[in-house]
Amino acid sequence: MQRRFFLSAAVVATAGSFAPKSFAQSNPKPFLVKNGEARFGVHTPYKGINPNDVKISGKDTNGQLAVFEYIGHVKEGPVLHVHNDQDEIFTVVEGSYRFRVGEKEEILNQGDTIFLPRKIPHTWIQLSDKGKLIYMVQPAGKMEEFFLKMNELKAPPTEEEFQQITMAHGMKNVGPPLSLK
């Protein structure tokens, strides 16, 4: 009987060491980020035009997850790039988008969700006049810091500067953005 208890306790203790990290900090507190607001009150517009705000910060989740809200007013998107250590999940809240993941392209409309695994080149372009995305980066990595750095710039960076900035934040640019067809 004691041996069975010892073996059971050893299995439970070993399994606990493989459990994933908790998302929450040691003293988690619920919070609300209202429509039009950014977590911690810091807005990071994409290219100075399109709101791209942190809704849940990596600071809230022990670096495990960051959630952003993107509101597109321009038919554009990022360059083809790769995240070394993060997966991304995008959900279209409003509008229409074309995503490229590896060699495959998909059209996404309101309510559609797409998973973009790490280490696979990807990009997207907004097809509608207005659009809205909710996207998650897991783990959070340095995405928040990347957008803050890009917004500090007084002028668009050269290709070399942009590559240095993206590399410093766990990404690599590997091609041009998508164009409207």
Biotite code that builds the C-alpha atoms (Angstrom):
import biotite.structure as struc

atoms = struc.array([
    struc.Atom([0.000, 0.000, 0.000], chain_id="A", res_id=1, res_name="MET", atom_name="CA", element="C"),
    struc.Atom([2.763, 2.476, 0.879], chain_id="A", res_id=2, res_name="GLN", atom_name="CA", element="C"),
    struc.Atom([4.641, 1.591, -2.310], chain_id="A", res_id=3, res_name="ARG", atom_name="CA", element="C"),
    struc.Atom([1.527, 2.310, -4.425], chain_id="A", res_id=4, res_name="ARG", atom_name="CA", element="C"),
    struc.Atom([1.112, 5.696, -2.671], chain_id="A", res_id=5, res_name="PHE", atom_name="CA", element="C"),
    struc.Atom([4.797, 6.492, -3.260], chain_id="A", res_id=6, res_name="PHE", atom_name="CA", element="C"),
    struc.Atom([4.561, 5.595, -6.954], chain_id="A", res_id=7, res_name="LEU", atom_name="CA", element="C"),
    struc.Atom([1.352, 7.632, -7.387], chain_id="A", res_id=8, res_name="SER", atom_name="CA", element="C"),
    struc.Atom([2.915, 10.635, -5.651], chain_id="A", res_id=9, res_name="ALA", atom_name="CA", element="C"),
    struc.Atom([6.037, 10.353, -7.843], chain_id="A", res_id=10, res_name="ALA", atom_name="CA", element="C"),
    struc.Atom([3.954, 10.267, -11.039], chain_id="A", res_id=11, res_name="VAL", atom_name="CA", element="C"),
    struc.Atom([1.879, 13.301, -9.966], chain_id="A", res_id=12, res_name="VAL", atom_name="CA", element="C"),
    struc.Atom([5.003, 15.259, -8.992], chain_id="A", res_id=13, res_name="ALA", atom_name="CA", element="C"),
    struc.Atom([6.721, 14.438, -12.290], chain_id="A", res_id=14, res_name="THR", atom_name="CA", element="C"),
    struc.Atom([3.663, 15.362, -14.360], chain_id="A", res_id=15, res_name="ALA", atom_name="CA", element="C"),
    struc.Atom([3.404, 18.682, -12.503], chain_id="A", res_id=16, res_name="GLY", atom_name="CA", element="C"),
    struc.Atom([6.910, 19.612, -13.615], chain_id="A", res_id=17, res_name="SER", atom_name="CA", element="C"),
    struc.Atom([5.773, 19.428, -17.261], chain_id="A", res_id=18, res_name="PHE", atom_name="CA", element="C"),
    struc.Atom([2.648, 21.552, -16.761], chain_id="A", res_id=19, res_name="ALA", atom_name="CA", element="C"),
    struc.Atom([2.536, 24.738, -18.851], chain_id="A", res_id=20, res_name="PRO", atom_name="CA", element="C"),
    struc.Atom([3.225, 28.097, -17.216], chain_id="A", res_id=21, res_name="LYS", atom_name="CA", element="C"),
    struc.Atom([0.209, 29.911, -15.909], chain_id="A", res_id=22, res_name="SER", atom_name="CA", element="C"),
    struc.Atom([-0.908, 32.850, -18.040], chain_id="A", res_id=23, res_name="PHE", atom_name="CA", element="C"),
    struc.Atom([-1.620, 34.973, -14.999], chain_id="A", res_id=24, res_name="ALA", atom_name="CA", element="C"),
    struc.Atom([0.861, 36.879, -12.879], chain_id="A", res_id=25, res_name="GLN", atom_name="CA", element="C"),
    struc.Atom([1.211, 35.859, -9.247], chain_id="A", res_id=26, res_name="SER", atom_name="CA", element="C"),
    struc.Atom([-1.552, 38.303, -8.197], chain_id="A", res_id=27, res_name="ASN", atom_name="CA", element="C"),
    struc.Atom([-3.845, 38.413, -11.225], chain_id="A", res_id=28, res_name="PRO", atom_name="CA", element="C"),
    struc.Atom([-6.500, 41.083, -11.374], chain_id="A", res_id=29, res_name="LYS", atom_name="CA", element="C"),
    struc.Atom([-9.236, 41.233, -13.992], chain_id="A", res_id=30, res_name="PRO", atom_name="CA", element="C"),
    struc.Atom([-9.211, 44.279, -16.239], chain_id="A", res_id=31, res_name="PHE", atom_name="CA", element="C"),
    struc.Atom([-11.269, 45.763, -19.039], chain_id="A", res_id=32, res_name="LEU", atom_name="CA", element="C"),
    struc.Atom([-9.935, 47.547, -22.114], chain_id="A", res_id=33, res_name="VAL", atom_name="CA", element="C"),
    struc.Atom([-12.784, 49.496, -23.668], chain_id="A", res_id=34, res_name="LYS", atom_name="CA", element="C"),
    struc.Atom([-13.428, 49.989, -27.363], chain_id="A", res_id=35, res_name="ASN", atom_name="CA", element="C"),
    struc.Atom([-11.017, 52.585, -28.740], chain_id="A", res_id=36, res_name="GLY", atom_name="CA", element="C"),
    struc.Atom([-8.637, 52.208, -25.801], chain_id="A", res_id=37, res_name="GLU", atom_name="CA", element="C"),
    struc.Atom([-5.270, 50.494, -25.524], chain_id="A", res_id=38, res_name="ALA", atom_name="CA", element="C"),
    struc.Atom([-3.872, 48.560, -22.575], chain_id="A", res_id=39, res_name="ARG", atom_name="CA", element="C"),
    struc.Atom([-1.883, 50.984, -20.397], chain_id="A", res_id=40, res_name="PHE", atom_name="CA", element="C"),
    struc.Atom([-3.244, 53.873, -22.543], chain_id="A", res_id=41, res_name="GLY", atom_name="CA", element="C"),
    struc.Atom([-0.480, 53.587, -25.166], chain_id="A", res_id=42, res_name="VAL", atom_name="CA", element="C"),
    struc.Atom([-1.659, 53.615, -28.799], chain_id="A", res_id=43, res_name="HIS", atom_name="CA", element="C"),
    struc.Atom([0.625, 52.186, -31.510], chain_id="A", res_id=44, res_name="THR", atom_name="CA", element="C"),
    struc.Atom([-0.856, 53.020, -34.917], chain_id="A", res_id=45, res_name="PRO", atom_name="CA", element="C"),
    struc.Atom([0.466, 50.917, -37.789], chain_id="A", res_id=46, res_name="TYR", atom_name="CA", element="C"),
    struc.Atom([2.372, 53.229, -40.158], chain_id="A", res_id=47, res_name="LYS", atom_name="CA", element="C"),
    struc.Atom([0.893, 56.120, -38.197], chain_id="A", res_id=48, res_name="GLY", atom_name="CA", element="C"),
    struc.Atom([-2.554, 55.592, -39.770], chain_id="A", res_id=49, res_name="ILE", atom_name="CA", element="C"),
    struc.Atom([-4.254, 52.389, -38.667], chain_id="A", res_id=50, res_name="ASN", atom_name="CA", element="C"),
    struc.Atom([-4.933, 51.814, -34.949], chain_id="A", res_id=51, res_name="PRO", atom_name="CA", element="C"),
    struc.Atom([-3.069, 48.699, -33.803], chain_id="A", res_id=52, res_name="ASN", atom_name="CA", element="C"),
    struc.Atom([-3.548, 48.592, -30.057], chain_id="A", res_id=53, res_name="ASP", atom_name="CA", element="C"),
    struc.Atom([-2.519, 46.121, -27.376], chain_id="A", res_id=54, res_name="VAL", atom_name="CA", element="C"),
    struc.Atom([-5.613, 44.794, -25.622], chain_id="A", res_id=55, res_name="LYS", atom_name="CA", element="C"),
    struc.Atom([-3.899, 42.128, -23.488], chain_id="A", res_id=56, res_name="ILE", atom_name="CA", element="C"),
    struc.Atom([-0.204, 42.609, -22.846], chain_id="A", res_id=57, res_name="SER", atom_name="CA", element="C"),
    struc.Atom([2.502, 40.025, -22.441], chain_id="A", res_id=58, res_name="GLY", atom_name="CA", element="C"),
    struc.Atom([3.000, 41.711, -19.061], chain_id="A", res_id=59, res_name="LYS", atom_name="CA", element="C"),
    struc.Atom([-0.474, 40.430, -18.123], chain_id="A", res_id=60, res_name="ASP", atom_name="CA", element="C"),
    struc.Atom([0.305, 36.823, -19.105], chain_id="A", res_id=61, res_name="THR", atom_name="CA", element="C"),
    struc.Atom([3.890, 36.127, -17.997], chain_id="A", res_id=62, res_name="ASN", atom_name="CA", element="C"),
    struc.Atom([4.891, 36.652, -21.637], chain_id="A", res_id=63, res_name="GLY", atom_name="CA", element="C"),
    struc.Atom([2.694, 33.796, -22.825], chain_id="A", res_id=64, res_name="GLN", atom_name="CA", element="C"),
    struc.Atom([0.218, 35.780, -24.950], chain_id="A", res_id=65, res_name="LEU", atom_name="CA", element="C"),
    struc.Atom([-0.426, 39.235, -26.385], chain_id="A", res_id=66, res_name="ALA", atom_name="CA", element="C"),
    struc.Atom([-3.700, 40.304, -28.030], chain_id="A", res_id=67, res_name="VAL", atom_name="CA", element="C"),
    struc.Atom([-3.995, 43.221, -30.456], chain_id="A", res_id=68, res_name="PHE", atom_name="CA", element="C"),
    struc.Atom([-6.827, 45.031, -32.216], chain_id="A", res_id=69, res_name="GLU", atom_name="CA", element="C"),
    struc.Atom([-6.092, 46.401, -35.686], chain_id="A", res_id=70, res_name="TYR", atom_name="CA", element="C"),
    struc.Atom([-8.477, 48.813, -37.422], chain_id="A", res_id=71, res_name="ILE", atom_name="CA", element="C"),
    struc.Atom([-7.647, 49.304, -41.079], chain_id="A", res_id=72, res_name="GLY", atom_name="CA", element="C"),
    struc.Atom([-8.458, 52.509, -42.948], chain_id="A", res_id=73, res_name="HIS", atom_name="CA", element="C"),
    struc.Atom([-6.073, 51.778, -45.833], chain_id="A", res_id=74, res_name="VAL", atom_name="CA", element="C"),
    struc.Atom([-5.813, 48.779, -48.162], chain_id="A", res_id=75, res_name="LYS", atom_name="CA", element="C"),
    struc.Atom([-2.361, 47.634, -47.077], chain_id="A", res_id=76, res_name="GLU", atom_name="CA", element="C"),
    struc.Atom([-0.577, 45.108, -44.901], chain_id="A", res_id=77, res_name="GLY", atom_name="CA", element="C"),
    struc.Atom([2.858, 44.090, -43.626], chain_id="A", res_id=78, res_name="PRO", atom_name="CA", element="C"),
    struc.Atom([5.795, 42.790, -45.646], chain_id="A", res_id=79, res_name="VAL", atom_name="CA", element="C"),
    struc.Atom([6.209, 39.027, -46.007], chain_id="A", res_id=80, res_name="LEU", atom_name="CA", element="C"),
    struc.Atom([7.868, 38.014, -42.760], chain_id="A", res_id=81, res_name="HIS", atom_name="CA", element="C"),
    struc.Atom([8.622, 35.125, -40.416], chain_id="A", res_id=82, res_name="VAL", atom_name="CA", element="C"),
    struc.Atom([8.273, 34.955, -36.638], chain_id="A", res_id=83, res_name="HIS", atom_name="CA", element="C"),
    struc.Atom([11.007, 32.782, -35.178], chain_id="A", res_id=84, res_name="ASN", atom_name="CA", element="C"),
    struc.Atom([9.244, 31.917, -31.930], chain_id="A", res_id=85, res_name="ASP", atom_name="CA", element="C"),
    struc.Atom([5.605, 33.029, -32.124], chain_id="A", res_id=86, res_name="GLN", atom_name="CA", element="C"),
    struc.Atom([2.425, 31.620, -33.583], chain_id="A", res_id=87, res_name="ASP", atom_name="CA", element="C"),
    struc.Atom([-0.260, 34.105, -34.647], chain_id="A", res_id=88, res_name="GLU", atom_name="CA", element="C"),
    struc.Atom([-4.028, 33.761, -34.782], chain_id="A", res_id=89, res_name="ILE", atom_name="CA", element="C"),
    struc.Atom([-6.100, 36.344, -36.685], chain_id="A", res_id=90, res_name="PHE", atom_name="CA", element="C"),
    struc.Atom([-9.883, 36.753, -36.585], chain_id="A", res_id=91, res_name="THR", atom_name="CA", element="C"),
    struc.Atom([-11.586, 39.117, -39.028], chain_id="A", res_id=92, res_name="VAL", atom_name="CA", element="C"),
    struc.Atom([-14.122, 41.239, -37.156], chain_id="A", res_id=93, res_name="VAL", atom_name="CA", element="C"),
    struc.Atom([-14.985, 43.506, -40.080], chain_id="A", res_id=94, res_name="GLU", atom_name="CA", element="C"),
    struc.Atom([-14.073, 43.657, -43.756], chain_id="A", res_id=95, res_name="GLY", atom_name="CA", element="C"),
    struc.Atom([-12.171, 41.339, -46.045], chain_id="A", res_id=96, res_name="SER", atom_name="CA", element="C"),
    struc.Atom([-8.494, 40.330, -46.118], chain_id="A", res_id=97, res_name="TYR", atom_name="CA", element="C"),
    struc.Atom([-6.209, 38.166, -48.239], chain_id="A", res_id=98, res_name="ARG", atom_name="CA", element="C"),
    struc.Atom([-3.643, 36.183, -46.244], chain_id="A", res_id=99, res_name="PHE", atom_name="CA", element="C"),
    struc.Atom([-0.593, 34.415, -47.601], chain_id="A", res_id=100, res_name="ARG", atom_name="CA", element="C"),
    struc.Atom([0.879, 31.614, -45.473], chain_id="A", res_id=101, res_name="VAL", atom_name="CA", element="C"),
    struc.Atom([3.804, 29.866, -47.121], chain_id="A", res_id=102, res_name="GLY", atom_name="CA", element="C"),
    struc.Atom([2.731, 29.444, -50.756], chain_id="A", res_id=103, res_name="GLU", atom_name="CA", element="C"),
    struc.Atom([-1.009, 29.346, -50.026], chain_id="A", res_id=104, res_name="LYS", atom_name="CA", element="C"),
    struc.Atom([-3.382, 32.327, -50.186], chain_id="A", res_id=105, res_name="GLU", atom_name="CA", element="C"),
    struc.Atom([-6.791, 32.558, -48.519], chain_id="A", res_id=106, res_name="GLU", atom_name="CA", element="C"),
    struc.Atom([-9.527, 35.213, -48.552], chain_id="A", res_id=107, res_name="ILE", atom_name="CA", element="C"),
    struc.Atom([-10.945, 35.849, -45.075], chain_id="A", res_id=108, res_name="LEU", atom_name="CA", element="C"),
    struc.Atom([-14.192, 37.654, -44.318], chain_id="A", res_id=109, res_name="ASN", atom_name="CA", element="C"),
    struc.Atom([-16.017, 38.664, -41.155], chain_id="A", res_id=110, res_name="GLN", atom_name="CA", element="C"),
    struc.Atom([-15.940, 35.852, -38.587], chain_id="A", res_id=111, res_name="GLY", atom_name="CA", element="C"),
    struc.Atom([-13.127, 33.887, -40.271], chain_id="A", res_id=112, res_name="ASP", atom_name="CA", element="C"),
    struc.Atom([-10.055, 32.866, -38.255], chain_id="A", res_id=113, res_name="THR", atom_name="CA", element="C"),
    struc.Atom([-6.631, 31.802, -39.505], chain_id="A", res_id=114, res_name="ILE", atom_name="CA", element="C"),
    struc.Atom([-3.692, 30.206, -37.675], chain_id="A", res_id=115, res_name="PHE", atom_name="CA", element="C"),
    struc.Atom([-0.184, 31.262, -38.777], chain_id="A", res_id=116, res_name="LEU", atom_name="CA", element="C"),
    struc.Atom([2.465, 28.909, -37.358], chain_id="A", res_id=117, res_name="PRO", atom_name="CA", element="C"),
    struc.Atom([5.892, 30.207, -36.398], chain_id="A", res_id=118, res_name="ARG", atom_name="CA", element="C"),
    struc.Atom([8.726, 29.816, -38.912], chain_id="A", res_id=119, res_name="LYS", atom_name="CA", element="C"),
    struc.Atom([6.357, 29.970, -41.927], chain_id="A", res_id=120, res_name="ILE", atom_name="CA", element="C"),
    struc.Atom([6.486, 33.173, -44.033], chain_id="A", res_id=121, res_name="PRO", atom_name="CA", element="C"),
    struc.Atom([3.211, 35.055, -43.999], chain_id="A", res_id=122, res_name="HIS", atom_name="CA", element="C"),
    struc.Atom([1.553, 38.392, -44.708], chain_id="A", res_id=123, res_name="THR", atom_name="CA", element="C"),
    struc.Atom([-1.869, 39.850, -45.414], chain_id="A", res_id=124, res_name="TRP", atom_name="CA", element="C"),
    struc.Atom([-3.553, 42.759, -47.167], chain_id="A", res_id=125, res_name="ILE", atom_name="CA", element="C"),
    struc.Atom([-6.848, 44.468, -46.434], chain_id="A", res_id=126, res_name="GLN", atom_name="CA", element="C"),
    struc.Atom([-9.212, 44.215, -49.408], chain_id="A", res_id=127, res_name="LEU", atom_name="CA", element="C"),
    struc.Atom([-12.159, 46.268, -48.099], chain_id="A", res_id=128, res_name="SER", atom_name="CA", element="C"),
    struc.Atom([-12.260, 50.028, -47.528], chain_id="A", res_id=129, res_name="ASP", atom_name="CA", element="C"),
    struc.Atom([-12.445, 49.448, -43.779], chain_id="A", res_id=130, res_name="LYS", atom_name="CA", element="C"),
    struc.Atom([-11.412, 46.435, -41.759], chain_id="A", res_id=131, res_name="GLY", atom_name="CA", element="C"),
    struc.Atom([-10.880, 45.206, -38.252], chain_id="A", res_id=132, res_name="LYS", atom_name="CA", element="C"),
    struc.Atom([-8.789, 42.322, -36.955], chain_id="A", res_id=133, res_name="LEU", atom_name="CA", element="C"),
    struc.Atom([-8.258, 40.830, -33.531], chain_id="A", res_id=134, res_name="ILE", atom_name="CA", element="C"),
    struc.Atom([-4.993, 38.939, -33.438], chain_id="A", res_id=135, res_name="TYR", atom_name="CA", element="C"),
    struc.Atom([-3.044, 37.000, -30.858], chain_id="A", res_id=136, res_name="MET", atom_name="CA", element="C"),
    struc.Atom([0.667, 36.338, -30.655], chain_id="A", res_id=137, res_name="VAL", atom_name="CA", element="C"),
    struc.Atom([1.738, 33.321, -28.622], chain_id="A", res_id=138, res_name="GLN", atom_name="CA", element="C"),
    struc.Atom([4.072, 33.582, -26.805], chain_id="A", res_id=139, res_name="PRO", atom_name="CA", element="C"),
    struc.Atom([4.014, 37.374, -26.617], chain_id="A", res_id=140, res_name="ALA", atom_name="CA", element="C"),
    struc.Atom([7.688, 37.758, -27.503], chain_id="A", res_id=141, res_name="GLY", atom_name="CA", element="C"),
    struc.Atom([8.714, 41.296, -28.409], chain_id="A", res_id=142, res_name="LYS", atom_name="CA", element="C"),
    struc.Atom([5.736, 42.322, -30.563], chain_id="A", res_id=143, res_name="MET", atom_name="CA", element="C"),
    struc.Atom([4.601, 45.119, -28.269], chain_id="A", res_id=144, res_name="GLU", atom_name="CA", element="C"),
    struc.Atom([8.117, 46.528, -28.169], chain_id="A", res_id=145, res_name="GLU", atom_name="CA", element="C"),
    struc.Atom([8.361, 46.234, -31.977], chain_id="A", res_id=146, res_name="PHE", atom_name="CA", element="C"),
    struc.Atom([5.276, 48.406, -32.506], chain_id="A", res_id=147, res_name="PHE", atom_name="CA", element="C"),
    struc.Atom([6.479, 50.928, -29.898], chain_id="A", res_id=148, res_name="LEU", atom_name="CA", element="C"),
    struc.Atom([9.873, 51.139, -31.638], chain_id="A", res_id=149, res_name="LYS", atom_name="CA", element="C"),
    struc.Atom([8.281, 51.611, -35.074], chain_id="A", res_id=150, res_name="MET", atom_name="CA", element="C"),
    struc.Atom([6.117, 54.443, -33.709], chain_id="A", res_id=151, res_name="ASN", atom_name="CA", element="C"),
    struc.Atom([9.155, 56.223, -32.248], chain_id="A", res_id=152, res_name="GLU", atom_name="CA", element="C"),
    struc.Atom([10.654, 56.654, -35.719], chain_id="A", res_id=153, res_name="LEU", atom_name="CA", element="C"),
    struc.Atom([10.416, 60.160, -37.179], chain_id="A", res_id=154, res_name="LYS", atom_name="CA", element="C"),
    struc.Atom([10.572, 58.895, -40.780], chain_id="A", res_id=155, res_name="ALA", atom_name="CA", element="C"),
    struc.Atom([10.066, 55.555, -42.530], chain_id="A", res_id=156, res_name="PRO", atom_name="CA", element="C"),
    struc.Atom([13.143, 53.352, -41.980], chain_id="A", res_id=157, res_name="PRO", atom_name="CA", element="C"),
    struc.Atom([15.406, 52.223, -44.806], chain_id="A", res_id=158, res_name="THR", atom_name="CA", element="C"),
    struc.Atom([15.099, 48.542, -45.739], chain_id="A", res_id=159, res_name="GLU", atom_name="CA", element="C"),
    struc.Atom([18.307, 47.839, -43.810], chain_id="A", res_id=160, res_name="GLU", atom_name="CA", element="C"),
    struc.Atom([17.076, 49.686, -40.699], chain_id="A", res_id=161, res_name="GLU", atom_name="CA", element="C"),
    struc.Atom([13.704, 47.926, -40.912], chain_id="A", res_id=162, res_name="PHE", atom_name="CA", element="C"),
    struc.Atom([15.377, 44.509, -41.153], chain_id="A", res_id=163, res_name="GLN", atom_name="CA", element="C"),
    struc.Atom([17.555, 45.340, -38.115], chain_id="A", res_id=164, res_name="GLN", atom_name="CA", element="C"),
    struc.Atom([14.502, 46.402, -36.103], chain_id="A", res_id=165, res_name="ILE", atom_name="CA", element="C"),
    struc.Atom([12.505, 43.303, -37.036], chain_id="A", res_id=166, res_name="THR", atom_name="CA", element="C"),
    struc.Atom([15.448, 40.978, -36.331], chain_id="A", res_id=167, res_name="MET", atom_name="CA", element="C"),
    struc.Atom([15.908, 42.579, -32.893], chain_id="A", res_id=168, res_name="ALA", atom_name="CA", element="C"),
    struc.Atom([12.277, 41.713, -32.176], chain_id="A", res_id=169, res_name="HIS", atom_name="CA", element="C"),
    struc.Atom([12.313, 38.048, -33.248], chain_id="A", res_id=170, res_name="GLY", atom_name="CA", element="C"),
    struc.Atom([11.226, 38.406, -36.880], chain_id="A", res_id=171, res_name="MET", atom_name="CA", element="C"),
    struc.Atom([12.795, 38.445, -40.319], chain_id="A", res_id=172, res_name="LYS", atom_name="CA", element="C"),
    struc.Atom([11.499, 40.187, -43.439], chain_id="A", res_id=173, res_name="ASN", atom_name="CA", element="C"),
    struc.Atom([11.619, 37.813, -46.395], chain_id="A", res_id=174, res_name="VAL", atom_name="CA", element="C"),
    struc.Atom([9.669, 39.555, -49.157], chain_id="A", res_id=175, res_name="GLY", atom_name="CA", element="C"),
    struc.Atom([7.439, 42.418, -50.239], chain_id="A", res_id=176, res_name="PRO", atom_name="CA", element="C"),
    struc.Atom([3.906, 43.053, -49.013], chain_id="A", res_id=177, res_name="PRO", atom_name="CA", element="C"),
    struc.Atom([0.959, 41.736, -51.006], chain_id="A", res_id=178, res_name="LEU", atom_name="CA", element="C"),
    struc.Atom([-0.570, 44.014, -53.610], chain_id="A", res_id=179, res_name="SER", atom_name="CA", element="C"),
    struc.Atom([-4.168, 44.371, -54.665], chain_id="A", res_id=180, res_name="LEU", atom_name="CA", element="C"),
    struc.Atom([-4.789, 42.156, -57.695], chain_id="A", res_id=181, res_name="LYS", atom_name="CA", element="C"),
])
